[in-house]
Amino acid sequence: MDTGLGRPADVGLAIDAPRPDGGPPSALDAGRDGPALDVPSVDAAAADRMPWPGSDAGAESADTGTQPDLPVKSDLPLASDVPATADVVPDSPPADRAPDNPVPGPDLGPDVADTAEVSDTAEVFDTTEVSDTALPDGPTLVNECQLGTHDCDVNATCTDLPVGFFCTCLGGFVGDGRTCRSCQLGNGGCDPLTTCSTVGNTIVCGACPSGYSDVNQDGTLCTEINECSNGTHDCDAHAICSNSPPGSFSCACQTGWLGDGRTCKAGVKWISVYDTTNCAVKYDGTLWCWGALGFGPYATVNPVPGSVTSMTGWDTFNWDQTRCGIRSGALYCWGTNNWGSAGVGSTDPVESPTRVGTASDWTWFAGTSSSSCGIRGGNLYCWGYVNGRKTGDTVEQNYTTPQPWSTAGGWQAVEFGWGNTCGIRSGELYCWGAQYGCTLGDGVTEESALPLRIGTATDWTAVAAGCGVRSGSLYCWGDNDFGRIGNGASGTGAEQKTPLHIGLAADWTTVDSGKTNYTTGLRAGIAYSWGNNNGGELGIGTLDDPLLPTLVDSNLSWQQVRTSTMASCGISGHKVYCWGQNNYGQLGDGTIEERLSPVEVIFPE
């Protein structure tokens, strides 16, 4: 509806009629009380200074002074109150006039005459009511509490506000409403290992217990301190650290190392036994020997172990008049070097460990005072004195460097005996050399310069001169002086030309007889000996010569046992024990007294 009202130029303003409210008469009252009165025309300049009814004009004017109050919106007459013949004063300026010059005048121009008249029945003002929940063209009010879009804690109440909402923790809970906690529920968010208390509107967590770290520095998360992972333990460098809650740890020496975990010393991983001199290789790669040292067999007497070389990194070692050992696959030898047994290209004595060739794939070495054999890359090599027996050569001569004896591959072990040698290749047993007392085991009495396969079995796992182990069973052959075979017989005529199964046990792991008339072997870590025992070499506590395997010491569990002509040694718990004759201190216990049972070798601190 068009609410703009026009006004004819000839309509006057009633200025004499009093207003109902007692105010001065107004031209707007003319239609109620009588005809409009004629008033002098207002000049154009004055009209421009007069405010239009309903405008903001009303401030003082420098030309006319203060303008009289104009009627407010509720004082204006409705169209129905105005006589049909009377003109109604408009409440808004004509469309073609500026809003800031709203004052009516007697002559307003032809545009005023074009203004449409107000209907007799239409009201001048829009009476549409404003909604109770929304302002015109404004945002609609939202109740987050009802809609569930608030972020109050599950243990809090939500109160809607004209703008937003408010959260209040329930009774027994404290917090800001977004987070509400109770010491009776989940320990108030404190770690279970701490205490929970309230201070005002706040939860306070106690300190983490000893041995635990306060991750968030507020008692909400306690984690056990792992000294093993953070490096705050005091375990030895060769120990394993194990975390032991709460807040503690334990130390245990690594395999092959001895001690309480805080201090660990290298244990022994390999031993060599030779007449009056015995040696050991420790887990730190150091080499120790005791007994008669030096180039001669009885050069000095050393009843406790001493270092024989500053070179370390040893894995295995064999002491004889020529000494050889393996370090990271490389073979080193030194000693008297009889017949070139050191393998360094000459027959001159070698004063210190010297590398044999450039190969780095040696896995096994065995030697005597004049002959040597070893395995590298699965192939068999021999050097030194060759008389057609020990090393299998058909020509009696000597070699000063390793010679390939068998390149068929698959060689696992090789050991020397009296005038002969035996080895295992891919589980098959081979022997060659002299036939002293049928020691080759091939069923004949003739010697052989070439390796002979003994039997058809393919399950041999350990070998010594005259004995071996296959599938856990013990077999021995050759002469049987002093009952060395272990079958209960002895003497001339009791020899065996082929391997003989000894006993019914099937848990044998190693055996060693070397160049002796007695034998020692291991069954599931238990040591047994039998044969010649004139110097207590069997370690059975007596000087008896048992014809059957006899227990050495029931209190020890052994990893390795080796024999020689005068004494025997073994490794138990990474410690070395020796027994037998001790005239050159070869037992290593600090004395030169004979021992009929194992005694521990005393290594320097």
C-alpha positions in Angstrom: 0.0 0.0 0.0 1.4 3.4 -0.8 1.8 5.3 2.4 3.2 8.4 1.0 0.7 11.2 1.3 0.7 14.2 -0.9 -0.7 17.7 0.0 -2.5 20.3 -2.3 -1.0 23.7 -2.4 -4.2 25.4 -1.2 -4.5 23.6 2.1 -3.8 25.8 5.0 -2.7 25.1 8.6 -4.9 25.6 11.5 -2.8 27.5 14.0 -5.5 28.8 16.4 -7.1 25.6 17.5 -5.8 24.3 20.8 -4.5 20.7 21.0 -6.2 18.1 23.1 -3.1 17.7 25.1 -2.9 21.4 25.9 -0.1 22.1 23.5 -0.2 24.8 20.9 -2.5 24.4 18.0 -1.2 22.5 15.1 -2.1 22.4 11.4 -2.7 18.7 11.9 -5.7 19.6 14.1 -7.4 21.5 11.4 -9.3 18.6 10.0 -10.8 17.7 13.4 -12.1 21.0 14.8 -13.0 23.1 11.8 -11.8 24.5 8.5 -8.3 25.1 7.9 -7.2 28.7 8.5 -5.4 30.7 6.0 -1.8 31.5 6.9 0.8 33.5 5.1 2.8 31.7 2.6 6.2 30.5 3.6 9.0 31.6 1.4 11.2 29.0 -0.2 14.2 29.7 2.0 12.2 29.3 5.1 10.6 26.1 3.8 14.0 24.6 3.3 14.9 25.2 7.0 11.7 23.6 8.4 11.8 19.9 9.4 9.5 17.4 7.8 7.2 15.7 10.3 8.9 12.5 11.5 12.4 13.6 10.5 15.4 13.9 12.9 15.4 17.7 12.3 14.7 19.6 15.4 17.9 21.0 16.4 18.2 24.7 16.8 18.5 26.8 13.6 20.6 29.9 13.4 17.8 31.7 11.4 14.6 30.8 13.1 15.5 29.5 16.6 14.1 26.4 18.1 11.4 24.6 16.0 8.1 23.7 17.7 7.6 20.1 18.7 6.0 18.1 15.9 3.4 15.4 16.5 4.8 11.8 17.0 3.6 8.8 15.0 0.8 8.0 17.4 -0.7 11.6 17.1 -1.2 11.6 13.4 -4.9 11.2 12.3 -6.0 8.1 10.5 -7.3 8.5 7.0 -10.8 7.7 8.2 -10.8 10.7 10.5 -10.1 13.2 7.7 -13.2 14.7 6.0 -13.5 13.6 2.4 -13.3 17.2 1.2 -10.2 18.0 3.3 -6.6 17.5 2.3 -4.5 15.3 4.6 -1.1 16.5 5.5 1.5 14.0 4.3 3.8 12.2 6.8 6.7 11.7 4.4 8.3 14.0 1.8 7.5 13.7 -1.9 9.6 11.3 -3.8 11.4 14.0 -5.8 12.5 16.0 -2.8 15.6 15.6 -0.8 15.0 13.9 2.7 16.8 16.7 4.5 14.3 19.4 3.1 11.0 18.1 4.3 9.2 21.4 5.2 5.8 21.9 3.4 5.0 25.2 1.7 2.0 26.7 0.0 3.5 26.2 -3.5 5.3 22.8 -3.7 5.2 22.5 -7.4 3.3 20.4 -9.8 4.8 17.1 -8.5 2.8 17.4 -5.2 -0.4 17.5 -7.1 0.3 14.2 -8.6 0.5 12.4 -5.2 -2.2 9.8 -4.9 -4.9 10.4 -2.3 -5.3 8.2 0.7 -8.1 5.7 0.7 -11.1 6.5 3.0 -10.8 3.2 4.7 -7.0 2.4 4.6 -4.8 3.1 7.6 -1.8 5.2 7.1 0.6 3.0 9.2 1.5 -0.7 8.9 0.2 -2.5 12.1 1.9 -5.9 11.6 2.9 -7.4 15.0 6.5 -8.5 15.7 7.1 -12.2 16.4 7.7 -13.3 20.0 10.7 -15.6 19.0 12.4 -13.7 16.2 13.2 -10.2 15.4 12.4 -8.9 11.9 15.2 -9.9 9.6 17.3 -11.1 12.7 18.7 -14.6 13.8 16.4 -17.3 15.2 17.2 -18.2 18.9 18.8 -21.6 19.3 18.6 -23.8 22.5 21.9 -25.8 22.5 20.9 -27.7 25.6 17.8 -29.1 24.0 19.5 -29.8 20.7 22.5 -31.5 22.4 25.0 -29.3 20.6 26.6 -28.1 23.8 29.9 -29.4 25.1 29.1 -29.8 28.8 30.5 -32.8 30.6 28.3 -35.8 31.0 28.5 -35.1 34.7 27.2 -31.5 34.3 23.9 -29.7 33.6 23.4 -27.4 30.7 21.5 -24.1 31.1 20.4 -22.2 28.0 21.1 -18.5 27.7 19.8 -15.9 25.2 23.2 -16.2 23.6 25.0 -19.5 24.2 24.7 -21.8 27.2 26.2 -22.4 30.6 27.6 -25.7 32.1 27.4 -26.6 35.8 29.0 -29.7 37.4 26.7 -32.0 39.3 27.0 -32.5 43.0 30.1 -34.4 44.0 31.9 -33.3 40.9 34.2 -30.3 40.5 35.4 -28.4 37.4 34.4 -25.8 34.9 31.4 -27.6 33.6 33.1 -28.6 30.4 35.2 -31.0 32.5 33.8 -32.4 35.7 35.8 -34.9 37.9 35.2 -36.7 41.1 37.8 -38.5 43.3 35.3 -41.3 43.7 35.0 -41.8 39.9 38.2 -42.9 38.1 40.3 -41.4 40.8 39.3 -38.0 39.5 41.5 -38.5 36.4 44.6 -38.9 38.6 46.9 -41.9 37.9 45.8 -44.9 40.0 49.2 -44.8 41.7 48.6 -41.3 43.1 46.2 -39.8 45.6 43.2 -37.6 44.6 41.8 -34.6 46.5 39.8 -31.5 45.9 40.8 -27.9 46.6 37.9 -25.6 46.0 36.6 -26.3 42.5 39.8 -28.2 41.4 41.1 -31.8 41.5 44.6 -32.1 42.9 46.6 -35.3 42.2 49.4 -36.5 44.5 53.0 -37.2 43.4 53.9 -40.4 41.4 55.6 -43.0 43.6 59.3 -43.6 43.6 60.5 -45.4 40.5 57.9 -43.7 38.3 58.0 -40.7 36.1 55.3 -37.9 36.2 54.8 -37.6 32.5 52.4 -34.6 32.6 53.9 -33.1 35.7 50.5 -33.1 37.4 50.1 -36.6 38.7 47.7 -37.7 36.0 50.1 -40.1 34.3 52.8 -42.1 36.0 55.0 -44.4 33.9 57.6 -46.7 35.3 61.2 -45.5 34.9 63.0 -48.0 32.6 66.6 -47.7 33.6 67.6 -50.2 30.9 66.3 -48.1 28.1 67.2 -44.7 29.3 70.7 -45.8 30.2 70.6 -45.0 33.9 71.4 -48.6 35.0 74.9 -49.7 36.1 75.0 -53.0 34.4 78.3 -54.1 32.8 78.9 -53.5 29.1 78.7 -57.3 28.6 75.6 -57.7 30.7 71.9 -57.8 29.8 69.7 -55.3 31.7 66.2 -56.4 32.5 63.6 -53.9 33.8 62.0 -55.1 37.1 59.0 -53.2 38.3 58.5 -51.1 40.2 61.3 -48.8 39.4 64.1 -51.4 39.6 66.2 -53.5 37.2 68.5 -56.5 37.2 71.7 -57.3 35.4 72.9 -60.7 34.1 76.2 -61.3 32.3 75.9 -62.3 28.6 76.5 -65.8 27.5 80.2 -66.6 28.0 80.8 -63.8 30.5 81.1 -64.4 34.3 80.0 -62.1 37.1 77.1 -60.6 38.9 75.9 -58.4 36.0 77.4 -55.2 37.5 80.9 -56.7 36.7 81.4 -59.3 34.0 84.6 -61.0 33.0 85.1 -63.0 29.9 84.6 -66.8 30.3 86.3 -69.4 28.2 85.0 -70.7 24.8 87.8 -73.0 23.6 90.6 -75.0 25.1 93.7 -76.8 23.7 95.5 -79.6 25.6 99.0 -80.7 24.7 101.3 -82.8 26.9 102.5 -80.3 29.4 101.0 -77.1 28.0 97.3 -76.1 27.9 95.6 -73.0 26.5 92.3 -71.3 26.5 90.5 -68.7 24.3 88.2 -66.3 26.1 85.0 -64.7 24.9 86.8 -61.4 24.6 89.2 -63.0 22.0 92.2 -63.1 24.3 94.5 -66.2 24.3 95.9 -67.6 27.6 98.3 -70.5 28.2 99.9 -72.2 31.2 102.3 -75.0 32.0 105.5 -75.4 29.9 105.7 -72.4 27.6 108.3 -71.3 25.1 109.6 -73.0 22.0 110.9 -76.0 23.8 108.4 -78.4 25.4 109.7 -77.6 28.9 111.0 -74.1 28.5 109.4 -72.6 31.6 107.0 -73.5 34.3 103.8 -71.4 34.6 101.3 -72.8 37.0 98.7 -70.1 36.3 97.5 -68.8 32.9 99.4 -65.9 31.2 98.9 -64.1 27.9 101.2 -65.5 25.2 100.4 -62.8 22.6 99.0 -59.3 22.5 96.9 -60.2 19.5 93.2 -60.6 20.2 90.2 -61.7 18.3 90.9 -65.5 18.5 88.1 -68.0 17.9 90.0 -71.3 18.2 93.6 -72.3 18.9 95.8 -75.4 18.9 99.0 -75.6 20.9 101.8 -78.0 19.9 105.4 -77.3 18.9 103.7 -75.4 16.2 100.8 -73.3 17.4 98.0 -72.2 15.1 94.7 -70.4 15.6 91.9 -68.9 13.7 90.9 -65.2 13.9 87.8 -64.1 12.0 88.4 -66.8 9.4 92.2 -66.0 9.0 94.7 -68.6 10.0 97.8 -67.6 12.1 100.7 -69.9 13.1 104.1 -69.7 14.9 106.5 -71.9 16.8 109.3 -74.3 15.9 107.9 -74.8 12.4 109.3 -78.3 12.0 109.1 -79.4 8.4 107.2 -76.2 7.5 104.2 -77.1 9.7 103.5 -73.4 10.3 102.6 -73.1 6.6 104.3 -69.7 6.1 106.6 -70.7 3.3 109.7 -71.7 5.2 111.0 -74.1 7.8 112.6 -71.4 10.0 111.2 -70.8 13.5 108.4 -68.3 13.6 108.6 -66.0 16.6 105.1 -64.4 16.6 101.7 -65.2 15.1 102.0 -64.9 11.3 99.2 -65.1 8.9 99.0 -68.2 6.6 98.2 -67.0 3.1 95.4 -64.5 2.5 92.4 -66.8 2.8 89.7 -65.7 5.3 87.4 -68.8 5.2 89.3 -71.2 7.6 86.9 -73.0 9.9 89.0 -75.8 11.4 92.6 -76.6 12.3 94.4 -79.6 13.7 98.2 -80.2 14.0 101.1 -82.1 15.5 104.7 -81.1 16.0 105.5 -81.7 12.3 102.2 -82.0 10.4 99.1 -79.7 10.0 95.7 -79.9 8.4 92.8 -77.5 8.1 89.5 -76.9 6.5 88.7 -73.8 4.5 85.7 -73.3 2.3 84.6 -76.9 2.9 87.9 -78.2 1.4 90.7 -80.1 3.2 94.2 -78.7 3.2 97.4 -80.3 4.7 101.1 -79.2 5.0 104.3 -79.9 6.9 105.9 -83.4 7.0 104.3 -85.9 4.6 105.4 -89.5 4.9 102.6 -91.1 3.0 100.6 -91.8 6.1 99.5 -88.8 8.2 98.6 -86.5 5.4 97.8 -89.0 2.7 100.5 -88.1 0.2 102.0 -91.0 -1.7 105.5 -89.3 -1.7 107.5 -88.7 1.4 108.2 -84.9 1.5 107.3 -81.7 3.2 105.2 -78.7 2.2 105.7 -75.3 3.7 102.3 -73.9 2.6 98.8 -75.5 2.7 98.1 -78.0 -0.1 94.6 -79.0 -1.3 94.2 -82.6 -0.1 90.5 -82.9 -1.0 88.5 -80.4 -2.9 85.3 -82.4 -2.9 83.8 -80.0 -0.3 81.7 -80.8 2.7 84.5 -81.4 5.2 83.4 -80.8 8.8 86.2 -81.9 11.0 89.7 -83.4 11.0 91.8 -84.9 13.9 95.3 -86.5 14.2 96.1 -89.7 16.0 99.3 -91.9 16.3 100.5 -91.9 12.7 97.1 -91.5 11.2 94.3 -89.0 10.6 90.5 -89.1 10.5 87.9 -86.7 9.3 84.2 -86.2 8.6 82.9 -85.1 5.2 79.2 -84.6 4.7 78.5 -87.0 7.5 80.8 -89.7 6.1 83.8 -91.0 8.1 87.3 -91.1 6.4 90.7 -92.2 7.8 94.2 -92.5 6.3 97.8 -93.0 7.3 99.4 -95.8 9.3 97.6 -98.8 10.6 99.0 -98.9 14.1 96.7 -101.4 15.8 94.0 -101.2 13.1 93.5 -97.5 13.8 92.1 -96.7 10.4 89.0 -98.8 11.1 88.5 -100.0 7.5 88.8 -103.7 8.4 92.2 -104.3 7.0 95.8 -103.9 8.3 97.3 -102.1 5.4 98.1 -98.4 5.6 96.6 -95.9 3.2 98.1 -92.8 1.7 94.6 -91.6 0.6 91.5 -91.1 2.7 89.4 -94.3 3.0 85.7 -94.2 3.7 84.9 -96.1 6.8 81.6 -98.0 6.5 78.5 -96.5 4.7 76.9 -94.4 7.4 76.3 -90.7 6.7 75.4 -89.6 10.2 78.8 -89.1 11.8 78.9 -85.9 13.8 82.2 -86.1 15.9 85.5 -87.9 15.4 88.8 -88.5 17.2 91.6 -91.0 16.5 90.0 -94.3 17.1 86.5 -93.1 18.2 83.5 -91.2 16.8 79.9 -90.3 17.4 77.0 -91.0 14.9 73.4 -90.2 15.7 74.3 -89.9 19.4 75.8 -93.4 19.7 79.5 -94.0 20.5 81.7 -96.1 18.3 85.4 -97.0 18.8 88.0 -99.1 17.0 91.7 -100.0 16.9 94.0 -101.3 19.5 92.6 -101.8 23.0 95.5 -101.5 25.3 94.4 -100.4 28.8 90.7 -100.7 27.7 90.8 -97.6 25.5 87.9 -98.8 23.4 85.6 -98.9 26.4 83.8 -102.2 25.6 84.9 -103.9 28.8 88.0 -105.7 27.3 91.6 -104.8 27.0 95.0 -106.1 25.9 96.4 -107.8 22.9 93.9 -109.5 20.8 91.1 -107.2 21.9 91.5 -104.7 19.1 88.7 -103.8 16.8 89.3 -103.5 13.0 86.0 -101.7 12.4 83.9 -99.2 14.5 82.3 -101.0 17.5 79.1 -99.7 19.1 79.8 -98.9 22.8 77.0 -99.2 25.2 73.3 -98.4 24.6 73.3 -94.6 25.3 72.2 -92.4 22.4 73.1 -89.0 23.9 76.8 -88.8 23.2 77.9 -85.4 21.7 81.7 -85.3 21.6 84.7 -87.7 22.1 88.5 -87.2 22.3 91.3 -89.6 22.6 94.1 -87.9 20.7 97.5 -89.6 21.0 96.7 -91.4 24.2 95.6 -94.8 25.6 92.5 -93.4 27.2 89.3 -91.7 26.0 87.0 -89.0 27.3 83.6 -88.2 25.9 80.4 -86.2 26.7 76.9 -87.4 27.1 74.3 -84.6 27.4 76.9 -82.5 29.2 78.2 -85.2 31.5 81.8 -86.3 31.2 82.9 -89.9 31.1 86.5 -91.4 30.9 88.0 -94.8 30.5 91.3 -96.5 29.8 94.8 -95.8 31.0 94.8 -93.7 34.3 98.4 -93.9 35.6 98.6 -90.1 36.3 94.9 -89.4 37.2 94.2 -88.3 33.6 90.7 -89.8 33.8 89.6 -87.4 36.6 87.5 -90.1 38.3 89.0 -89.6 41.8 91.2 -92.8 41.6 94.1 -94.3 39.7 92.0 -97.2 38.5 91.9 -98.1 34.8 88.2 -98.6 34.0 87.3 -100.6 31.0 83.9 -99.0 30.6 82.9 -95.2 30.5 83.1 -93.9 34.0 81.6 -90.6 35.4 84.2 -87.8 35.8 82.3 -85.4 38.1 78.6 -85.4 38.7 78.6 -81.8 39.9 79.7 -80.2 36.7 78.0 -79.8 33.3 80.5 -79.7 30.5 80.6 -77.9 27.2 84.0 -79.3 26.0 86.6 -81.9 27.1 90.0 -82.4 25.7 92.8 -85.0 26.4 96.6 -85.2 26.2 99.3 -87.7 27.2 99.5 -86.3 30.8 96.4 -84.3 31.7 92.9 -83.5 30.6 90.9 -80.3 30.7 87.3 -79.3 30.1 85.0 -76.2 30.0 82.1 -76.1 32.5 80.0 -72.9 33.0 82.6 -71.0 30.8 85.3 -71.9 33.3 88.2 -74.2 32.8 88.9 -77.3 34.9 91.9 -79.6 34.6 93.0 -82.9 36.2 95.9 -85.4 36.0 99.7 -84.9 36.1 100.9 -81.4 37.1 104.6 -81.5 37.2 104.9 -78.4 35.0 101.9 -76.5 36.3 99.8 -77.7 33.4 96.7 -77.8 35.5 96.7 -74.1 36.0 95.6 -74.1 39.7 98.8 -72.4 40.9 100.4 -75.6 42.1 102.4 -78.5 40.6 100.5 -81.2 42.5 98.8 -84.1 40.8 95.0 -84.0 40.8 92.7 -87.0 40.5 89.6 -84.9 40.1 88.9 -81.6 38.2 90.3 -78.4 39.7 89.5 -74.9 38.5 92.1 -73.0 36.5 92.9 -69.7 38.2 93.0 -66.8 35.7 94.5 -63.5 36.9 92.1 -60.8 37.8 
